Amino acid sequence: MANLRWKVLTILAVTVIFGAVGVYPLIAPQFGINSPAWLIDRAMKLGLDLKGGVHLVLRVQTDDALRLESETEMERLREALTTAGIGSTALSLTGPTGFKVEGVRPEQDPAFRTAVGNLSANFDRDAGVNGVYTFTMKGTVQQLLRDEAVVQARETIERRVNELGVTEPSIAQQGSDRDQILVQLPGVTDVNRAKEIIRSTGLLELKIVERSAPNREALLINGQPPAGMDVVPGAGEGAGVMYYQLRRASIVTGRDLRSARSSLDENNRPAVSFTLNTEGSQKFGKGTGDNIGRQLAIVLDGRVESAATIESRITSEGRISGSFTPEQTANLALILRSGSLPATLSYLEERTIGPSLGADSIRSGVIASAVGLLLIIVFMLIYYKLSGVNAVIALLLNLIILLGLMSYVGGVMTLPGIAGFVLTMGIGVDSNVLIFERIKEELEAQRGVRASINAGFSRVFLTLVDTHLAALISAAFLFQFGTGPIRGFAVTLFLGLISNLFTATFVSKTLFELELSRKRQATTLSI
């Protein structure tokens, strides 16, 4: 009896704990009851297909990351050649994965090779004729940079989405080349703002201005920017456009930022103030100190937002001002805080799911689950008589535990997740059918009721463990390699299998033992 008492107390404790976490937060609002804050935080969240929101699939243009690496390497080589006194060369990109050097005279070749040194460790170098050298990025480096670009893009999008305050977003890599990013934002209504913040490159650069002019041609030499320079458009006076000739090398970039926030400039207009980290402050202090009296351009995504004269050495703080609205400064500060994207993104798919469609999905899912549960209850009560009550109680407790586990682990309920609930009910009944049929076989062999029940559970236990373990492995693979809805189904199925093994073996047998404890001698069993 003491052993049975502990079993019953365990079942009651499990029911109360998981019911409080998983069921109470769902039904309390229906009766106007205010739940504690910690229970509300634990309440199961609804996925995109049930709550409504935005579904996006983006592709990372990884060639941009390769081109940036090639440009950076080329500019480093240009500076090294200038320092070595080899200034007659011409450097140009041949594509995203390479560049070439032209005009190296034969007598300069030894100095050229010394200047190159280890600067191009990631590139293969081929010598051509007439002083031409071609640098091609190594294949392993290309693949590494592509993988890093996608991972960095995903992490940057995650930070930006978290800044938006989206509840339970889903962000994952997919595609045969793993260069696509799936973004699901439940509950988001301002689709355009979310898309703009996610897609914006957010590349901040602070560069020294060499010259400026109202038209681009005035800053070019033979139709091209001077060596080591870029010509970038920006805001001029009034509604006009001004062009700036900037040094290609940046003093600091967005990678040196510590924080960014909305603020006001000296004319009380919306602006974005930023602070730099320690390394960025040192570079900014040296760059501004060496260029007092010259203009410093703040370049965002290839456009000069503002250009001001450096009046003194600046170290850790700066401000971006221009013709911004308060909403634009808030978005810009968010983008800068979350970091710049390593490559541009293109949209492959976009879907917006309205809340009403989500409500219809919930209604359909609840009806399907209720009908399925009702049919199972009717079948078990008719076919297994009073023993069917045992199976029904175990099944209901299984669903309570499943809801509690989903809430506890922070699982998100999706439409496929509801399908997982229905499948869990079927698996639960299947387990009880195996046990009950074995008990019936033992009873037909003229064994006692208690012995038949014990034999039924003990001989089916390994079979249940085997089948549940195989299904758990399948669910784990679905979760590992699936996306969005498939992972929601896998989570529900995985947790449902765990709870079902507990209720089908421990709870169901305890209910039989509790019924038999009321009888001194059990001669029959309604099954």
Long-range contacts (C-beta under 8 A, 24 or more apart in sequence): 1-517, 4-510, 4-513, 4-514, 4-517, 7-506, 7-510, 7-513, 8-510, 8-514, 10-506, 11-397, 11-506, 11-507, 11-510, 14-397, 14-401, 15-397, 15-400, 17-404, 18-400, 18-401, 18-403, 18-404, 18-405, 18-408, 19-400, 19-404, 20-404, 21-404, 21-407, 21-408, 22-400, 22-401, 22-402, 22-403, 22-404, 22-405, 22-406, 22-407, 22-408, 23-400, 23-403, 23-404, 25-407, 26-403, 42-407, 42-408, 43-407, 44-403, 44-406, 44-407, 44-411, 44-412, 44-413, 45-167, 45-168, 45-186, 45-410, 45-411, 45-412, 45-413, 46-186, 46-358, 46-362, 46-412, 46-413, 46-414, 47-168, 47-170, 47-184, 47-186, 47-412, 47-413, 47-414, 47-415, 47-417, 47-485, 47-488, 48-170, 48-184, 48-185, 48-186, 48-353, 48-358, 48-414, 48-484, 49-353, 49-358, 49-361, 49-414, 49-415, 49-485, 50-358, 50-361, 50-362, 50-365, 50-413, 50-414, 50-415, 51-186, 51-187, 51-355, 51-358, 52-186, 52-187, 52-353, 52-354, 52-355, 52-356, 52-357, 52-358, 53-184, 53-185, 53-186, 53-187, 53-188, 53-352, 53-353, 54-183, 54-184, 54-185, 54-188, 54-191, 54-194, 54-195, 54-350, 54-351, 54-352, 54-353, 55-182, 55-183, 55-184, 55-349, 55-350, 55-351, 55-352, 55-353, 56-182, 56-183, 56-184, 56-185, 56-195, 56-198, 56-347, 56-349, 56-350, 56-351, 57-174, 57-180, 57-181, 57-182, 57-183, 57-347, 57-348, 57-349, 57-350, 58-180, 58-181, 58-183, 58-198, 58-199, 58-345, 58-346, 58-347, 58-348, 59-175, 59-179, 59-180, 59-181, 59-345, 59-346, 59-348, 60-149, 60-150, 60-153, 60-179, 60-180, 60-181, 60-342, 60-343, 60-345, 61-343, 61-344, 61-345, 61-346, 62-145, 62-146, 62-149, 62-150, 62-179, 62-343, 63-96, 63-343, 64-96, 64-149, 64-342, 64-343, 64-344, 65-145, 65-146, 65-148, 65-149, 65-342, 65-343, 66-96, 66-97, 66-137, 66-142, 66-145, 66-146, 67-93, 67-95, 67-96, 68-342, 69-122, 69-137, 69-141, 69-145, 70-95, 70-96, 70-97, 70-98, 70-99, 70-135, 70-137, 71-99, 73-99, 73-119, 73-120, 73-122, 73-123, 73-135, 74-99, 74-135, 75-228, 75-248, 75-249, 76-119, 77-101, 77-115, 77-116, 77-119, 77-120, 77-135, 78-227, 78-228, 79-228, 79-249, 80-115, 80-116, 80-117, 80-119, 81-112, 81-115, 83-115, 84-111, 84-112, 84-114, 84-115, 85-111, 86-111, 86-112, 86-115, 89-131, 90-227, 91-227, 94-134, 97-136, 97-137, 97-142, 98-123, 98-134, 98-135, 98-136, 98-137, 99-134, 99-135, 100-132, 100-133, 100-134, 100-135, 101-132, 101-133, 101-135, 102-130, 102-131, 102-132, 103-131, 104-131, 104-132, 104-133, 105-131, 106-131, 146-179, 147-178, 148-342, 149-342, 149-343, 150-178, 150-179, 150-181, 152-341, 152-342, 153-181, 153-341, 153-342, 153-343, 153-345, 154-181, 156-202, 156-338, 156-339, 156-340, 156-341, 156-342, 157-181, 157-183, 157-198, 159-337, 159-338, 159-339, 160-197, 160-198, 160-334, 160-335, 160-338, 161-185, 161-198, 163-334, 163-337, 163-338, 164-188, 164-194, 164-197, 164-334, 168-410, 168-412, 170-412, 170-484, 170-487, 172-483, 172-484, 174-483, 180-348, 181-345, 182-483, 182-484, 184-484, 186-412, 191-352, 193-331, 195-347, 195-350, 196-331, 197-331, 197-334, 197-335, 198-345, 199-344, 199-345, 199-347, 200-301, 200-331, 200-335, 200-341, 201-301, 201-340, 201-341, 201-344, 202-254, 202-300, 202-301, 202-335, 202-336, 202-338, 202-339, 202-340, 202-341, 203-253, 203-254, 203-300, 203-301, 203-302, 203-340, 203-341, 204-253, 204-254, 204-257, 204-274, 204-298, 204-299, 204-300, 204-320, 204-336, 204-340, 205-250, 205-252, 205-253, 205-254, 205-298, 205-299, 205-300, 206-250, 206-251, 206-252, 206-253, 206-284, 206-287, 206-296, 206-297, 206-298, 206-299, 206-318, 207-246, 207-247, 207-248, 207-249, 207-250, 207-251, 207-296, 207-297, 207-299, 208-246, 208-247, 208-251, 208-287, 208-291, 208-294, 208-295, 208-296, 208-297, 209-244, 209-245, 209-246, 209-294, 209-295, 209-296, 209-297, 209-307, 210-245, 210-246, 210-247, 211-244, 211-245, 212-242, 212-243, 212-244, 212-245, 212-295, 212-307, 213-242, 213-243, 213-245, 214-240, 214-241, 214-242, 214-243, 215-243, 216-243, 218-243, 219-243, 219-244, 219-245, 232-297, 232-299, 232-302, 232-303, 232-304, 233-303, 233-304, 234-297, 234-299, 234-303, 234-304, 234-305, 234-306, 234-307, 235-304, 235-305, 235-306, 235-322, 235-323, 242-304, 244-297, 244-304, 244-307, 246-297, 246-299, 246-304, 250-299, 251-283, 251-284, 251-287, 251-288, 251-296, 252-276, 252-280, 252-283, 252-284, 252-287, 253-340, 254-336, 254-339, 254-340, 255-339, 255-340, 256-280, 256-283, 256-284, 257-336, 257-337, 259-337, 260-332, 260-333, 260-336, 260-337, 261-333, 262-326, 262-329, 262-330, 262-333, 263-319, 263-329, 265-319, 265-321, 269-321, 269-324, 270-324, 270-325, 270-326, 270-328, 270-329, 271-319, 271-320, 271-321, 271-322, 271-324, 271-329, 272-319, 272-320, 272-321, 272-324, 272-329, 272-332, 272-333, 272-336, 273-317, 273-318, 273-319, 273-320, 274-317, 274-318, 274-319, 274-320, 274-336, 275-316, 275-317, 276-315, 276-316, 276-317, 276-318, 280-316, 281-315, 281-316, 282-315, 284-314, 284-315, 284-316, 284-318, 285-313, 285-314, 285-315, 288-312, 288-313, 288-314, 289-313, 300-332, 361-415, 365-415, 365-418, 365-419, 366-418, 368-418, 368-422, 369-418, 369-421, 369-422, 369-425, 372-422, 372-425, 372-426, 373-425, 376-425, 376-426, 376-429, 379-429, 380-429, 380-432, 384-436, 384-527, 385-526, 385-527, 386-526, 386-527, 387-436, 387-439, 387-525, 387-526, 387-527, 390-432, 390-508, 390-511, 390-512, 390-515, 391-428, 391-429, 391-432, 391-436, 391-508, 393-507, 393-511, 394-428, 394-432, 394-503, 394-504, 394-507, 394-508, 394-511, 395-425, 395-428, 395-429, 395-432, 395-503, 397-503, 397-507, 398-424, 398-425, 398-428, 398-496, 398-499, 398-500, 398-502, 398-503, 398-504, 399-424, 399-425, 401-499, 401-502, 401-503, 402-492, 402-495, 402-496, 402-499, 405-495, 405-498, 405-499, 406-491, 406-492, 406-495, 409-491, 409-495, 411-488, 411-491, 411-492, 411-495, 412-488, 413-488, 413-492, 414-484, 414-485, 414-488, 414-489, 415-485, 416-485, 416-486, 416-488, 416-489, 416-492, 417-488, 417-489, 417-491, 417-492, 418-492, 419-489, 419-492, 420-488, 420-489, 420-490, 420-491, 420-492, 420-493, 420-496, 421-492, 421-496, 423-493, 423-496, 424-492, 424-493, 424-496, 424-497, 424-499, 424-500, 427-471, 427-496, 427-497, 427-500, 428-496, 428-500, 428-503, 428-504, 431-464, 431-500, 431-501, 431-504, 432-504, 432-508, 434-460, 434-463, 434-464, 435-460, 435-504, 435-508, 436-527, 439-525, 439-527, 440-527, 443-525, 443-527, 448-522, 449-516, 449-522, 449-523, 449-524, 449-525, 450-516, 450-522, 452-525, 453-509, 453-512, 453-513, 453-516, 453-525, 457-505, 457-508, 457-509, 461-505, 464-501, 464-504, 464-505, 465-501, 468-497, 468-500, 468-501, 471-497, 472-497, 472-498
